[in-house]
């Protein structure tokens, strides 16, 4: 009986995640990879864009920061702006550079994030927002190319999982005020 309930709970959680966001490694080769995730967020594009840019430290997963505290992140949403992180020792990290801004519609950044930063890689991350009835469809794409010791074998799936997780945290934050809450 308990096992049956557990399996039912896992199945429902899997279906909920599948409905909340679609994710794909759309291409992978020895030279790089591209991922695409999308989700429908129950809010207007302007509200989603504000949370994406001004509120990044409130929803970004702290496990995917160098200092393990997302509140130290900032995003200057203008060409040449920085997705940066203050470190506890007084240092800092430039995660990505903003290259294209269309408020409420599109935000594009360049850079190899996380542990990819130490390799000679180039990456482009694009957040595309579009109105969908009383909600916003958000598409998050991230492509990375260049040289990496050991190649890209398992990296595309890992990065895709991180991107999917970030998009789901943004969705939960916009819809509930908490990035770790189940979204509607």
C-alpha positions in Angstrom: 0.0 0.0 0.0 2.8 2.5 1.0 4.8 1.5 -2.1 1.7 2.1 -4.3 1.2 5.6 -2.8 4.9 6.3 -3.3 4.8 5.2 -7.0 1.6 7.3 -7.5 3.3 10.4 -5.9 6.4 9.9 -8.1 4.2 9.5 -11.2 2.2 12.7 -10.4 5.4 14.7 -9.8 6.9 13.5 -13.1 3.7 14.5 -15.0 3.6 17.9 -13.2 7.2 18.6 -14.1 6.6 17.5 -17.7 3.6 19.9 -17.9 5.5 22.8 -16.2 8.5 22.8 -18.5 9.7 21.1 -21.7 13.4 20.5 -22.0 15.6 19.2 -24.7 19.2 18.9 -25.7 18.5 19.9 -29.3 22.0 19.2 -30.6 25.2 17.8 -29.3 28.6 17.3 -31.0 32.3 17.1 -30.1 32.4 20.9 -30.7 29.5 21.9 -28.5 25.8 21.6 -27.7 22.5 23.5 -27.5 19.6 23.1 -25.1 16.1 24.5 -25.1 13.6 24.7 -22.3 10.2 26.3 -22.3 7.4 26.9 -19.8 4.1 28.8 -19.4 4.2 31.2 -16.5 0.9 32.5 -15.1 1.8 36.2 -15.2 2.1 39.0 -17.8 5.4 39.3 -19.7 6.4 42.5 -17.9 6.1 40.8 -14.5 8.1 37.8 -15.7 10.8 40.1 -17.2 11.1 42.1 -14.0 11.5 38.9 -11.9 14.0 37.6 -14.5 16.2 40.7 -14.4 15.6 42.7 -11.2 14.8 39.7 -9.0 17.4 37.1 -10.1 18.9 36.7 -6.6 15.4 35.8 -5.3 14.8 32.7 -7.6 18.2 31.6 -8.9 19.3 28.3 -7.4 22.0 29.0 -4.8 23.6 25.7 -5.6 24.6 27.2 -9.0 26.5 30.1 -7.6 30.2 30.1 -6.5 29.4 31.5 -3.0 26.2 29.4 -2.5 24.1 32.5 -2.0 21.9 33.6 -4.9 21.2 36.9 -3.1 24.7 38.0 -4.1 23.7 37.9 -7.8 22.9 41.0 -9.8 21.9 41.4 -13.4 22.3 44.8 -15.1 19.8 44.4 -18.0 21.4 46.6 -20.6 23.9 46.0 -23.4 27.3 45.5 -21.7 25.6 44.8 -18.4 26.8 42.0 -16.2 25.3 38.9 -14.6 27.7 39.1 -11.7 28.1 37.6 -8.2 29.7 39.2 -5.1 31.8 36.7 -3.2 32.0 36.5 0.6 35.8 37.2 0.6 35.3 40.6 -1.2 35.9 39.1 -4.7 33.5 38.5 -7.5 32.5 36.6 -10.6 31.3 37.8 -14.0 29.0 34.9 -15.0 27.7 36.4 -18.3 27.6 39.6 -20.2 24.3 41.1 -21.5 24.3 41.6 -25.3 20.7 42.1 -26.2 17.8 43.6 -24.3 14.1 44.0 -25.3 12.2 44.5 -22.1 9.4 42.1 -21.6 10.4 40.2 -24.8 14.0 39.1 -24.9 17.2 39.0 -22.9 20.4 37.5 -24.4 23.7 37.0 -22.5 27.0 35.5 -23.5 29.4 33.5 -21.4 30.3 30.0 -20.3 28.7 29.5 -16.9 29.7 27.5 -13.8 32.5 25.1 -14.2 32.6 25.7 -18.0 34.0 29.1 -17.2 37.5 27.6 -16.8 37.6 26.2 -20.3 38.0 28.1 -23.6 34.3 28.0 -24.4 31.7 30.5 -25.7 28.1 30.3 -24.7 24.9 32.2 -25.6 21.8 32.2 -23.4 18.6 33.6 -24.6 15.4 34.2 -22.6 12.4 34.8 -25.0 9.1 35.9 -23.5 5.8 36.0 -25.4 2.3 36.7 -24.3 0.0 33.6 -24.2 -3.5 34.5 -23.2 -3.1 35.7 -19.5 0.3 34.1 -19.2 3.8 34.3 -20.6 5.5 31.6 -22.6 9.2 31.6 -21.7 11.8 29.9 -23.9 15.3 29.5 -22.4 17.9 28.4 -24.9 21.6 28.0 -24.2 24.3 27.0 -26.6 28.0 26.3 -25.8 30.9 25.7 -28.2 34.7 25.5 -28.1 37.3 23.2 -26.7 36.8 21.3 -23.4 39.3 18.7 -22.1 37.4 15.4 -22.2 34.8 16.7 -24.6 31.2 17.3 -24.0 30.0 13.7 -23.3 27.7 14.1 -20.3 27.7 17.9 -20.1 24.7 18.7 -22.4 22.3 16.7 -20.3 23.7 18.1 -17.0 23.5 21.7 -18.3 20.0 21.1 -19.7 18.9 19.9 -16.2 20.3 23.0 -14.6 18.6 25.3 -17.2 15.3 23.4 -16.7 15.6 23.8 -12.9 16.3 27.5 -13.2 13.3 28.0 -15.4 11.1 26.1 -13.0 12.4 28.2 -10.1 11.6 31.4 -12.0 8.1 30.1 -12.7 7.5 29.1 -9.1 8.9 32.5 -7.9 6.6 34.5 -10.2 3.5 32.4 -9.5 3.9 31.9 -5.7 6.6 34.3 -4.4 8.8 31.3 -3.5 11.3 29.6 -6.0 11.1 26.3 -4.3 7.3 26.1 -4.1 5.2 24.0 -6.4 3.9 26.3 -9.2 0.3 26.5 -10.4 
